[in-house]
């Protein structure tokens, strides 16, 4: 059942999931199927919303991203999970050990555990016209979008040391790849040799604008005024984890590197999603900046299972402690002697 933020206000759940993307919904589905009470707080800011289709998700290849999420929400609520829409502005641990999550409308929910799946923000190069085509003809992931621009004229906007690697990779999808050096370091002699071996053109000069024709990218304009015709442009955004709300828990983003190059910030977590804060798990792009949709979904499943196991262990510890308080070993022996008497010894 879909609920409004007010409906969940003050209610205590086994798990509160912050983020309603592939990771959050997959984690919530796992927990709901484990008969846990779970609330998903969906900020409705999916990273891949501009894209027409999601790819690489087995049996769901080519599905529109928003449709995929709608299907996921239906599955979660079908198992009794609850979903509210809203922005989380703060999360804190209470004296009793529970977590309180506060939304921007002032409502709050309590959870024994938290699963953070808030994703990331793509910080794009500040070039006029570029952001308007993001997720359409301005791309970053060849495995997400390479097939769709196969054999087209592809440009690589170089903004850092990984630009040559990008160009060499995208050459797999087209014979017409041009590397625009823009603001990146000059390739060294070995890199120039690699680019030449792959028939990748290299153009000096800063890119000052992205040109469009009839609503589609048609070229890039250089500082000297020349326009180089291109049908797709590859960029390398800085990936910034949506993690401001976690400050009250003591979680701070750290840098994530690829081949020694910082590509953005993320929340550190172990393979199950457990963070440095007990009771708080994280999954998806907020943890791994390079996860595709299917990877984020898998991470959500792993984290959901780990959270359920942690709750089970905690419930078992509490049950044993309560039992020992009422029936200590000495008391159990005394009761046995009183009730069974000689029969206890086989007479």
C-alpha positions in Angstrom: 0.0 0.0 0.0 1.3 3.5 -0.9 1.2 5.8 2.1 1.7 9.5 2.5 4.5 10.9 4.6 2.0 11.8 7.3 0.8 8.2 7.5 4.2 6.9 8.5 5.0 9.8 10.9 6.4 8.5 14.1 5.8 4.8 13.2 8.6 2.4 14.1 9.8 0.1 11.4 12.3 -2.7 11.4 14.1 -0.9 8.5 13.8 2.5 7.0 15.2 2.7 3.4 16.3 6.1 2.3 16.1 6.2 -1.5 13.7 4.6 -3.9 15.9 3.7 -6.8 17.0 0.2 -7.9 19.2 -0.4 -4.9 16.6 0.8 -2.4 13.7 -1.0 -3.9 15.7 -4.2 -4.2 16.7 -4.0 -0.6 13.2 -3.3 0.5 11.8 -6.2 -1.6 14.3 -8.6 0.1 13.3 -7.3 3.6 9.6 -7.3 2.9 9.8 -10.9 1.7 11.6 -11.7 4.9 8.5 -10.4 6.7 10.2 -7.3 8.0 8.3 -4.0 8.4 10.0 -1.7 5.9 9.5 1.9 4.8 11.0 3.3 1.7 11.4 7.1 1.5 11.6 8.0 -2.2 13.0 11.4 -3.1 11.9 10.9 -6.7 15.2 12.0 -8.1 16.4 9.0 -10.1 19.8 9.6 -11.7 18.8 8.0 -15.0 15.5 9.8 -15.4 16.8 11.7 -18.6 17.6 8.4 -20.3 14.9 6.8 -22.6 16.0 3.3 -21.7 18.0 1.3 -19.1 20.3 -1.4 -20.4 22.3 -4.3 -19.2 19.5 -5.5 -16.8 18.8 -9.1 -17.8 15.2 -9.6 -18.9 14.6 -5.9 -18.6 17.0 -4.6 -21.2 15.6 -1.5 -22.9 12.9 -0.8 -20.3 12.3 2.9 -19.6 13.9 3.8 -16.2 10.8 5.2 -14.7 8.8 2.2 -15.7 11.4 -0.1 -14.1 11.0 1.8 -10.8 7.2 1.8 -11.0 7.3 -2.0 -11.4 9.7 -2.2 -8.4 7.4 -0.1 -6.2 4.5 -2.3 -7.0 6.5 -5.4 -6.1 7.6 -3.9 -2.7 4.1 -2.8 -1.7 2.7 -6.2 -2.8 4.7 -7.8 0.0 3.5 -5.2 2.6 6.3 -2.7 2.3 5.4 0.9 2.5 6.6 3.8 0.3 6.4 7.5 0.9 7.5 10.4 -1.2 9.7 13.1 0.3 13.2 14.4 0.9 15.1 13.2 3.9 16.8 16.2 5.6 18.2 14.5 8.7 19.0 11.1 10.2 20.0 10.6 13.8 20.4 7.8 16.4 18.2 8.1 19.4 19.2 7.2 23.0 17.4 3.9 22.8 19.3 2.8 19.7 16.6 3.4 17.1 17.1 5.8 14.2 14.9 8.8 13.5 14.6 10.0 9.9 13.1 13.5 9.4 11.6 14.6 6.1 11.4 18.1 4.7 7.8 18.4 5.6 8.6 17.9 9.3 7.3 14.4 9.5 9.6 11.6 10.8 9.8 7.8 11.0 11.7 5.5 13.3 13.7 2.5 12.3 15.7 -0.2 14.1 18.1 -0.2 11.1 18.8 2.2 8.2 19.5 1.3 4.6 20.9 4.3 2.7 20.5 4.2 -1.1 20.5 7.9 -2.0 22.6 7.5 -5.1 24.8 10.2 -6.5 24.7 13.5 -8.5 26.5 13.8 -11.8 28.4 17.0 -11.8 28.8 17.9 -15.5 31.3 20.1 -17.2 30.1 23.7 -17.4 29.6 24.0 -21.2 26.6 25.7 -22.7 24.1 23.2 -24.1 25.7 20.1 -22.7 23.4 19.5 -19.7 20.4 19.8 -22.0 21.4 16.6 -23.9 22.6 14.7 -20.8 21.4 11.1 -20.9 20.4 11.5 -24.6 23.4 12.2 -26.8 25.7 13.3 -24.0 26.8 10.1 -22.4 29.4 8.6 -20.0 28.9 4.8 -19.9 29.6 2.7 -23.0 27.9 -0.3 -21.5 24.7 1.7 -20.8 24.6 3.6 -24.1 27.3 2.4 -26.5 25.1 0.2 -28.6 22.6 3.0 -29.2 25.3 5.2 -30.7 27.0 2.4 -32.7 28.8 3.6 -35.9 27.9 7.2 -35.1 30.4 10.2 -35.0 31.4 10.1 -31.3 33.3 12.8 -29.5 35.2 12.4 -26.2 35.4 15.5 -24.1 38.7 15.2 -22.2 38.5 16.7 -18.7 41.0 14.5 -16.9 43.7 11.8 -17.0 41.2 9.1 -17.9 40.2 10.7 -21.2 42.5 8.5 -23.3 41.1 5.4 -21.6 37.6 6.6 -22.5 38.5 7.2 -26.1 40.1 3.8 -26.5 37.1 2.1 -24.9 34.4 3.9 -27.0 36.3 3.0 -30.2 34.8 -0.4 -29.7 31.4 1.0 -30.8 32.4 3.2 -33.7 35.1 3.8 -36.2 34.6 7.5 -36.0 35.9 8.6 -32.6 37.5 12.0 -31.9 39.2 13.0 -28.7 38.8 16.7 -27.8 41.6 17.6 -25.5 39.6 20.5 -23.9 41.0 20.9 -20.4 42.8 17.6 -19.9 46.5 17.0 -19.8 48.3 16.5 -23.0 48.6 12.7 -23.8 52.1 11.4 -23.6 53.9 9.7 -26.5 52.7 6.2 -25.6 49.1 7.4 -25.4 49.4 9.2 -28.7 50.7 5.9 -30.2 47.7 4.0 -28.7 45.3 6.6 -30.1 46.9 6.4 -33.5 46.8 2.6 -33.5 43.0 2.8 -32.9 42.5 5.5 -35.6 41.2 8.0 -33.0 41.6 11.6 -34.1 42.8 14.2 -31.5 41.8 17.9 -31.6 43.4 20.6 -29.5 41.5 23.5 -28.1 38.8 24.1 -25.6 35.2 23.2 -26.3 33.0 26.2 -25.6 29.5 25.0 -26.6 27.5 22.0 -27.6 25.5 22.6 -30.9 22.1 21.1 -31.6 20.0 20.7 -34.7 16.3 19.9 -34.6 16.6 19.0 -30.9 19.6 16.7 -31.2 23.3 17.1 -30.7 25.0 17.9 -34.0 28.5 19.1 -33.0 30.8 20.8 -30.6 32.1 24.4 -30.9 35.7 25.1 -30.2 37.1 28.3 -28.8 38.4 29.4 -32.2 34.8 29.2 -33.6 35.1 26.0 -35.5 32.3 23.5 -35.2 33.2 19.8 -35.4 30.2 17.7 -36.4 29.4 14.9 -33.8 26.3 12.9 -33.1 27.2 11.9 -29.5 29.5 13.3 -26.9 31.1 11.4 -24.1 31.9 13.2 -20.8 33.3 12.2 -17.5 31.2 13.8 -14.7 32.4 14.1 -11.2 30.2 11.6 -9.2 29.1 13.1 -5.9 27.3 10.9 -3.4 24.0 12.3 -2.0 25.2 12.1 1.6 24.7 15.4 3.3 21.8 14.0 5.4 24.2 11.5 6.9 26.2 14.0 8.8 24.2 13.6 12.0 25.2 9.9 12.0 28.9 10.6 11.7 29.1 9.4 8.2 31.2 11.5 5.8 31.9 10.9 2.1 35.4 9.8 1.1 37.1 9.9 -2.3 36.7 7.0 -4.7 39.5 6.4 -7.2 39.8 4.5 -10.6 43.3 3.7 -11.7 44.6 6.2 -9.2 42.4 9.0 -10.4 39.7 10.5 -8.1 36.3 10.2 -9.8 34.1 11.5 -7.0 32.9 10.9 -3.4 31.2 7.9 -1.9 30.2 6.4 1.4 32.6 3.6 2.4 31.0 0.3 3.2 32.0 -3.4 3.3 30.8 -5.9 0.7 27.5 -6.4 2.5 26.9 -2.7 2.6 27.7 -2.3 6.3 29.1 1.2 7.1 31.3 2.3 10.0 28.1 3.2 11.9 26.5 0.2 13.5 23.0 -0.3 12.3 23.5 1.6 9.1 23.9 0.0 5.7 24.4 1.6 2.3 24.1 0.3 -1.3 24.1 1.4 -4.9 25.8 4.4 -6.3 26.1 6.1 -2.9 28.7 3.4 -2.2 30.0 2.3 -5.6 30.0 5.2 -8.1 30.4 3.0 -11.1 27.5 0.6 -10.5 25.0 0.2 -13.3 21.3 -0.3 -12.6 21.7 -4.1 -12.3 24.7 -3.8 -10.0 22.9 -1.3 -7.8 19.9 -3.7 -7.6 22.2 -6.6 -6.7 23.9 -4.5 -4.0 20.5 -3.7 -2.5 19.6 -7.4 -2.3 22.9 -8.1 -0.5 22.4 -5.3 1.9 18.8 -6.2 2.6 19.8 -9.8 3.4 22.6 -8.6 5.7 20.2 -6.2 7.5 17.7 -9.0 8.1 20.5 -11.3 9.4 21.7 -8.6 11.8 18.1 -8.0 13.1 17.7 -11.8 13.5 20.9 -12.0 15.5 19.9 -9.1 17.7 16.5 -10.5 18.3 18.1 -13.8 19.3 20.5 -12.1 21.7 17.6 -10.3 23.3 15.5 -13.4 23.6 18.3 -15.3 25.2 18.9 -12.5 27.7 15.3 -12.2 28.6 15.0 -16.0 29.1 18.1 -16.0 31.3 16.6 -13.2 33.4 13.5 -15.2 34.1 14.9 -18.7 34.1 18.6 -18.8 35.1 20.3 -22.2 34.9 20.2 -22.4 38.7 16.5 -21.7 38.8 15.8 -24.2 36.0 17.6 -26.9 38.0 15.6 -26.0 41.1 12.3 -26.1 39.3 13.3 -29.5 37.8 14.1 -30.9 41.2 10.9 -29.6 42.7 8.6 -30.8 39.9 10.2 -34.1 38.9 11.7 -35.1 42.2 13.0 -38.7 42.1 11.6 -39.2 38.6 14.3 -36.9 37.3 16.8 -39.5 38.3 15.0 -42.5 36.9 13.5 -44.0 40.0 
